[in-house]
């Protein structure tokens, strides 16, 4: 198996240097998302910036839903089936325990009972900064998978999308709620409801047929999965948190080492744009969908004060649960220390993104505060 992996990596390495006219270097980027999606559009922007930054010496070709799907992405990049790909870390809990633990505490964004504007932009900055600069254990997890982390991306905050009005915690009692992560499942149970697991492609029918009463989902999915046809009520302010456990451009380590230092810096510059475009795109689409939902008669509620307070009490307690779970299940002995070190970055990035008004400004912010501080001569080498 090791010999096979080495052969695949060598073939991938050779492909980088033997594709395109004059052997210009071309990277194969695997996208598990369909054409014209937010993630796909961000990937295309990345390829253009990479080409511009290297005067065409290094380029990337995006393979949408053809080279690797999202479940194949981690092993595919590791083994050189693709040079880079979007890797959703929660799909691979055993391979990336520290990284997933940090992704699981995103409900800390709602500390104090507030639901911050642009939560996904905040989390992307904090998560990327921490993985690049302050988490040696995370870097070891990536190295073990023969990968280099090159930036993150996050969704907007997660509200409740329902077929019944939910304003207070008591309204959720006895309801069936679809969740997409362990932290949200625990919150649902704490609120007296039953968490349900189903794939994202099943949510429409689940809501339509009454199999579930609500789903913990971003408003971006209202249009992407046509949930605006079956959702009647949206509750903002709870449970909160974002889906931020992603590597938008995880690169094969051999490929990364096979390009020049100047080209690695160009990849970092383009990756800052990738992170910004993906996070901004999801944020903007979520806001557009929420406005459209109001116009089309979907009821939008703000969670009551008591509901928010109960959620805050859960968050305070659940942080300890998360640390203990990862310590016991995956041997992350410094789990609590990692979480404590990560917390201040959420406030730092909430302050930083406050004045951002465009994806271009966001990319400049990510570059200045995070990506430009990564040393391409040493990182991943």
N, C-alpha and C positions, 0 to 999 in steps of 0.2 A: 504493500500500500504506500509506504513512504517513497519507494522508487517511482511508483506511478505518479504520485503527487509531484515529485521532483521533475519528472519528464514533462508533465503538464505545465508546470511553472516555467521550465526552460522554453517550451514551445510558445507560451504566452509572451515571455520576455523577447523571444526572437520576433514574434509578430509585431510587437511595438516598434521595432527598428526596421521592419521590412514591409511596411504598408504605406501606400501612397507614392506619388511620383518622387523620384530622387531619394527614396527611403526616408521621407519625412515621417516623423514618429506620430502614430495614430493610436489613441487609447480606445478600447472597447468599453463603453459604459452601459451596464445592464440596468434598465428601469423596469420595475415590476408594475408600473402604472400605465394606463392607456394613453394614447395620443390625445393632445389637447387638454389633459388634466393639469392642475396647478403644478404638481411635481414634475410633470413632463416639460411644461413650459419653462420652469426654473432650470431644468437640466439643459435645455437648448440654449438658454441664456449663458449658462456656464461654458458651454462649448464655444460660443462666440467670443466670450471674454478671454478664454484660454488661447484661442487662435490669435486674437489681437495682441495679447500680452507677449506672445512669442514670435510675432510676425509670421505665423503659419508653420513654424518649425515643430510645434507640438499641437496636436488637435485631438478631438475626441468625437467618436461616433456613438450616438444614442440608439440602443436597441430596446424598443418598447415591447414588453410582453413576449419577447422572442428568445432572448439568450438565457435569461434566468428569471424565474418568478420570485416573489418576495420570500417564499419559504426556502428557495434554493440559493438565495443571495449570499449568505455568509460562507457556506462551503464552496460556492462557486468562485467567489473572490479569493478565498484561501487557496484553492487549488489551481488558480490561474485560468478558469473558464472565462472569466471576464477580468479586465484590468481594474475595474472599479464598479461600484453599484450602490444603490440605496440599501442600507441594512437596517431593518427595524429590530432593535436589540431585544424587545420583549418576546419576539418569536423564538429566541434562543436563550432561555433562562440559565441553563447550565454553563454556557460558554462565557456569558458576560454578567456575572452576579453583581459586581460592584456598580457597573454602569446601570444595570436595571434597578438596583436599589435607589440610586439617585433619581432615575426617571419616575420611580414610584412615589416620591415625596412631593410631587408637583402640586398637591393640594395646599402646600405651605404658601403658595401664591395668594391664598385666600385668608392668610393670617389677619386677625383683627375683624373678621367677618366681612371684609371688603372683597369685591370681585374686580381686580385691576384691569384697566383698559389695556389692550394689546398684550395680554398675558403670554401668548405664544412668542412674541418678539422678546419679551423679558426672559423667558425660560431658555430660548435658543442661545441668547448671549451668555447667560449664567452657566448653562450646561456645557457649551463649547469651551468657555474660558476654563472651567474646572477640569475638564478632561485633558485639555492641552497642557495646563500649567500646574495642576495641584493634585493629581490622582495617579501616582506611580502604579498602584494596583490595577487601575483601569487600563493603563498602557500595557501592563503585562498580559492582561486578558486579550487585548488586541493583538499583541505580538504572538501569543499562543495560537491565534487564528491566522497568522501570516498576513495581518492587515495593518493599515495605517489610518487612523481617524483623521478626517479632514473637515469636520464641521457638522453641525446638527441642524435640525429644523423642527418646528413645533406647530401644533394646531392651536386654534383659539381655545378659550376656556370652555368647559363642558357643562351645559345646563341640563335640565330635564325636558325631553320632548315627549309629550304624552297625548293620550286620547281622552283625558279627563282633567279637570282643573286641580292643580296642586299648589296650594299657597302656604300651608303650614305642615309641620312634620306629621300631625295627626291625619292629614289627607293622604299620606303615603302608606299608612298602616294597612297591611294586608294586600297591598298592590304587588304585582309582578313586574320587575324592572330588569331590562336587559343591561348588562354592564360589559365593559371591555377591559377590565383590569381588576386585580385583587383588591386594590385600595377602594375602588368604587363599590365592589361587592360587599366589602366590610361596612362601608357607609350605609348601603341599602339595608343591610341586616340591622345595623344600629338604629335606623329610623323605623324599624318594625315592618319592613317589606321583605320580599323574597327576591334575591338576585337570580337572574336567568342568563345562561350562556347560550348565545347563538351567533352564527357568522353574520357579518355585516350585510351580506346579500339576502339574509332571511328576515331582516328587521321589518321591511315593508309589510310582508305577509303576516309577520307576528303581531304588528300593531293593527293591521287591517282586520285580522280574524280574532282579535282579542286574546291571543296567546300571552301577550305582554301588554301592560297598561302604559308603560313608559320605557324610554331608553335613555341612558346617559350618553349623550352624543353631541358633537359640535353642530352648530347651525349650518356649517358648510355642507353637511350631509342632506340637508333639506332639499337641495337641488341635485346633488350628485346621485343620490339614491332615490329621488322622487318622494322623499318622506313628507314633503309639503302636501302631498295628496291625501295622507292619512292622519297626520298630526293635527290635533285641534287646539292644543294648549302647550305653551312653553313657559317654563319657570326658570327665571334668571337668578343668579346668586348662589345656587346650590346645584350639585355638590362642589363644583369648581375643579381646579386643576386642569392640566393640559396633557395631551399625548405628546411627549417630548423625547421619548427614548429612541432617537433615530440617528444614524450616521448617513448624511445625505450623499456623501462621496467617499465611502470607505474604499481604500485602494490596496491592491495586492502589494505586499511589502517588496517583493522582487522588482515589480514594475517601478515603484517609487524610487528604489535605489538605482534603477537603470537609467533614469533621466538625470540631466545635469542639475547642479545646484540652482542655477538661474531658472531652469524650467520648473523645479520644485517650488520656487518662490512664485512663479506664475500660476501654478496649480493652486497654491494657497490664496492668491489674489482672486482667482476665479471662483474658488470655493466659498470665499466670503460673500461673493455675489449670489452664489447658489443658495446659501443659507438664508440670505436676506430675501431673495425672490420667493423661495418656497414658503417661508414663514409669513411674509407680507401677503402673498397671494391667498393663503388660507385665511388669514385674518380679514382681508378685504372681502373675500367671498362670504365669510360668515356674517359680516356686517350687512352686506347686500341682501343676503337671504333673510336675515332677521327683519329688515325693513320691508321686504316683499311679503313676508309672512303677515306682518301687521296690516299691510294694505289689502291682503287677500282674506282677511277675516279670521286668521288664527289668533287666539287669545294669548297675550303675553303678560305674564304675572311676575312681580318681584317677590322673592321669598320673604316671608315675614321675619320680624326681628327675632322671635323665639326660634324659628327654623334656622336662621343663620347662627344664632348662639349655640344651638345644639350641634350644628355642623362644626363650628369652631372647637367645641369641646371634644368632638370626635377626632378632629385633626390633631389636636394637642396630644391625645392619647395614642393615636394611630402611629405617630412618628416613632414612639417607643416600640410599638408592635412590629413595625417594619424592620427596625434595627435588630430586634431579637430574632425575627424570622430569618433574616439573612445570615445572622451569626450561627444559628442552629442548622439551617438547611444547607448553607454553602460555605460555612467556615470563615465568614467575613468578621474576624475578631475585632477589627476597629470600626465596625459599622456605625456606632454612635458618634465616634470622632469624625468620620467622613461627613455625616449629615450635619454636624455642628459647624464644620468648616465650609460646607456648601451654603448654608442658610444666608449668610451676609450677602452673598452674590445676588440673591433674588432682589433684595432692596437696592443694591448698587445698580442693577440693570433696570429696575423700575424707574429710578431717577434718570438713567441715561437715555432711555427710549422716549421719555416724556415729550421731547420736542421734535421727534422724528415725524416727517410728513410725507415721505415717499420711500419706495424700495431702494432708490439710489442713495438717499441719505442713510438708510439703514445699513446698506452694504459698506458705506464709508465708515460708519460707526463700528461695525463688526471688524473691519480691517484695522482701524486705528487702535481699538481696545484689545483685540484678541489675535487675529491672524497675522498681523505684521510683527508680532512679538514672538512668533514661532521661528526658530532658527533652522532654515532649510539645510544647513550644513550638518546638523546634528540630529534633528528630529526624525525618528523612524529609522535611523541608521544603525 
